[in-house]
Amino acid sequence: EVQLVETGGGLIQPGGSLRLSCAASGFTVSSNYMSWVRQAPGKGLEWVSIIYSGGSTYYADSVKGRFTISRDNSKNTLYLQMNSLRAEDTAVYYCARGRQGGYFDLWGRGTLVTVSS
Amino acid sequence: QSVLTQPPSVSGAPGQRVTISCTGSSSNIGAAYDVHWYQQLPGTAPKLLIYGNSNRPSGVPDRFSGSKSGTSASLAITGLQAEDEADYYCQSYDSSLSGFWVFGGGTKLTVL
């Protein structure tokens, strides 16, 4: 079955760090471009970061310099390392598979990150 | 403020037709970047509904259709059903300095 499963969310204090994982099955992460999209409680979707099959990475201004996207090809897993977390980073984080046309055709169920003291 | 503007809410009775607009600018929709639509049912992850302005993935009913013109796009839903009640998001690409992939603020569809 083709699917994405995110893990690693939780409650973290402001200024702390957290690493999210997204395990893929049924397809190869490294052959696709993969993204993280977040959704704050009661709010809309916000694109966070993307990694292309060639390894290039891009970030939204709101997380640039604090978040790092990466992948482990041997584990077929996508990661999001989040440092210097702020209250406004509180959200459900989804990983999603991107397609050449610029859309996301496969989404995980998401993992909740709560930044609070 | 979202780069793409959608109405916060729309509503319709079962069987009716509703449309949801998505307004952008010359750096995204108006720059010929495609528009895509997602449906998010309560408590679930987003699901791709329309890609490339007007294409439906396998399994999406033909009651859903998309169009694009100039700096705007629209999602139309005909034969409204109770299970269509959800949040709908448009998405495109933005070429401005702070751009990349951008979403609309979302539209809550209520089936009366």
Interface residues (C-beta under 8 A of the other chain):
Chain A: S35 V37 G44 L45 E46 W47 I50 Y58 A60 D61 Y94 R99 G101 G102 Y103 F104 D105 L106 W107 G108 R109 G110
Chain B: S2 Y33 D34 H36 Y38 T44 A45 P46 K47 L48 Y51 G52 P57 Y89 Q91 S92 Y93 S98 F100 W101 V102 F103 G104 G105 G106
